[in-house]
Amino acid sequence: MSATPKPKAAKKAAPKRTTKSTTAKSKPVPAGKVQSLTAKDFLEALELLVSDEELKKIQRYFKSGEGQYGEGDVFIGVRMGEVFTLAKAYIQMPLKEIEKLLESKIHEARAGAVSIMDFQARDKKTTETQKKELFDLYIRRHDRINNWDLVDRSAQFVVGAYLFDKPRTILYKLAKSKNVWERRTAIVSTGYFIRKRQLEDTFKIAETLLKDQHDLIHKATGGWIREAGKQNKQLLLSFLDKHAATMPRTMLRYAIEHLDTKLKKNYMDK
């Protein structure tokens, strides 16, 4: 499901960065007050929220160095809470503009794009046709949804909610992808099913991911079977009885987090 790389655009002069150390803090744009719903305007609004102090925090939190999972990702230093607030103000952004935002090299811009997609997918006024368009965009441009927070911010409602009353074959295909973010989408999307007390797909996809080598898949898978276990503890215990001895230790630790001490020890000792 990998996308064909796009040709590199001609270099543009970097926009002049403003920081909270040199300008007064911008007030969030109230939802519904935006006059122009373009990717360009969103990026300009995002620049007003840049903070050098926040950039330092982000660079400690996300692993974007050479050889790390987010290698090459570009951050400018905007708090995610501010990104989400800005995205809510741009909730009516057209799909073609959302895709332009996804194409940005700036991580916070892509976080804004998936947040707009999430807000639209949750909106009761969004039609089934529009939900399909959001789902199709997510899958088609998964090359730009390329970090764990981007998946976690949008997969449940853009993908999971759309597939709730439809065949879910694509999730099993994603679970076998060579792309770590597509595999994470497979398990994270089932969070919506868990909300609706449908747990089968979570455990089945977790089985597919048992031999995964990536720590970010271990954490997501363990976390979601733990959440499914809140709905049906016996299903979780049956899964652990079968797989605890061989599943990755991080996945196991996340899965047993809410069990009592005796059960935790029992499964960790397997």
N, C-alpha and C positions, 0 to 999 in steps of 0.2 A: 504493500500500500504506500510505497514511497513515491513522492512527487518528483517530477522532472525538475532539476535545478533551474532557476530563472537566471537569465543573463545579468551580469552586474551592470547596474545603472552608472551613468557618469557621476563622478564625485561632486557633491555640492558642498558649499561652504557650511561648516557647522554653525548652527544657530547660537547666538550669544546666550550663554547660560546665566540665569539670575539665580541667586541663592537667598535663603532666608537670613543669611548673615549680612546681606547687602540691601535687601528690600524688605518692606513690610509684608507680613504673611498675607497671601491672597485669601479672600473668603471663598468657600466652595460655591459653585454655581448652583442655585436652586433648581430642582427638577422642573422641567417644563419652561425654563426661562432662556434656553439656548435658542439663538436665532438661526444659526447655520449649522446643520448636522453633518459636517464633513470631517473626514479623517484629519485634514489639514488644520481645521479649527480645534479639534480635540488635542492634537499635538502641541499647538500653540498654547492652549490652556494648561496642558501638562507641564510645559516649560516653566510656567509661573509658580509651580509648586515644588520646584527642585530645591533640594537641601544638601549641602556638602556633608553635614553631620549624618543625615539619613543614608547617604551613599556609603559612608564608612560602615554603618550598621549592616546594610544590605550585603556589602562585599564580604563581611564576616559570616553572614547567614547562608548565602547561596554559594555553591561551589562552581565557579565559572573559570577556574584556572586551567592551564594546560593539562589534558588528560583526565579532567574531572567531568562529572555528568553534564554540566552546563557550559562546557568549554566554548568560549567565543561569545557568550551572551553578553549584551551591553545593557548596563543599568545607568540611569542618570540621577537616581536618588529622590524618589517620591514615595512617601508612605503609602502602603496598600490601602489603608482606610480612605485616604484622599483620592486614590485612583478609583475606588468603588463609588465614592460620592460623585466624582466627575462622570463616571460611566452612567450613573442613574440619571444625571441631567441630560445625557445623550441617548436615553433609552429608545428614542424613535429614529435613531440613525439607520439609514437604508442599508440593505445587505451589501451592496457594492462598496459602500464606504467602510463598513466593518471589515471587509476583506482587505481593503487598502491599509487599514490600521493593523491587521494581522501581518501584513507584509513588512511592517516596520522592524528595523534591527533593534529598536529600543524595547526592552523587556516590559517596562511599565505600560507602553503603548499596547502591546499584545495582551497584557493583563486587562487593560481597559476594554479591548475588543471582546475577549471571552466573557468579561463581566456584562457587557451590553447584551451579548448573546444569551447569557444566563437570565438576565432581567426580562428580556423579551420572551424567553421560553416559559418563564413562570407566570407571565402576565395573562390573566384570564381573557383579555381581549385579543390575544394572539390566536389567529386561525390555525387550523390543522395544516393548511398549505404553507403558512409561514413557518410553522414548527418543522415541517419537512425541509424547508429551505435552510433553516438554521442547522438542522442535523446534517444535511448534505454538505453545507459549508464546513462544518467541523470535521467531517470525515475526509473531505476533499483536500482541505488545507491543514491536515494534521502535522504536516512538515513545519508549520508555524506555531502549533500548540506543542511546544517542545521543552517544557520544563514541568516539574511535578505540580507546582502551584497553579499553572494554567489549566492542567487537566482537572485538578481537584476543584477549581473554581467553577467549572462549567459542565463536566461530564454527566453529573447526576441528572440535571434537568434538560440539557440540550440533547443528550444521547439517551440516557436511561428513561426519562419520562416519555420521550417520543416512541421508544420501543416497547413501552409497557403493554400495549394491546396488539403488538405485532411480533412476528418471528424475530428471534434474537440471535440468529446464526452469525451475524457479523461480529458479535462480541467474542464468540469462540474463535473466529478467524483472527481478530485482533489479539487475543490471548496467545496466539502462536506466532505473532509477528516478530521480526528481528528488531523492531524499533521498541525501545523500552517504554516510550510514552504511549504508544498504541497499546502495549500490554497493560500499562497502568490504567488507561481508559477502560479496558475490558472489565477490570475488577471494580474500579471506582463507580462506573455507571450503574452497577447493581445496587448501589446505595439507595437509589430510588425504589427499586423492587423491595428492599428491606423495609422501607417506610410503609409500603403497602402489604407487608407481611408475606411477601413471596420470597422465599429463601433458597430455593433449589438452585438457581443459577449462580448465586454467590458461592455456594459450596462446590458446584461443578467446575466453575472457572478457577476456584482456588486449587482444586486438584490438578488442573492443567498447569498451574504456575508453581507447583511444589518444587520442581527442579530448577526454577529460574535462578540465575546467578547474581541478579542485581538486588542490592540492599533496599532500594526504593520500591521494588516489587514485593519484597519480603514484608516491609512495613505496611504497605497498603493492603496486601492480602490478609495478613494477620489482623489488622485493624477491622477489616470488613467482616471476617468470620466471627470476630469478637462481637461486633454489633449485631450480626445475625443471631448469635447466641443469646443475646438479650431477649429476643423474640421467642427462641426455642432452644433452651439450654441443652436438651437431650440431643438435638442435631449437632450442636457444637461438640459435645462430649463424644458422640459416635465418630465424628470426623477426627478428633484428637486420638481416640483409642486406635484408630486405623493408621494414622500418619505421624503422630507425635515423635516416634523414634527416628524418623528419617527426614522430617521437614526441617528447613533452615531454622536455626536457633532464634534468630531475630523474629521471624514469622511466628514461631511458637510463643515467644515471650509476649508479643502483642496480642495473640489470640487468647492467652490465659490470664490476661491482666486483671480481669474482674472475678476470677474464680477464688475460692477460699485457699488459704495457705496449704492445706493438706493436698488438695487437688493440684495446685501449682507444682508442688514438690514431686508428686506422682508423675506428672507429665514431663517435667524437666529431667527426671532421673531415667526416663526411658532410653 
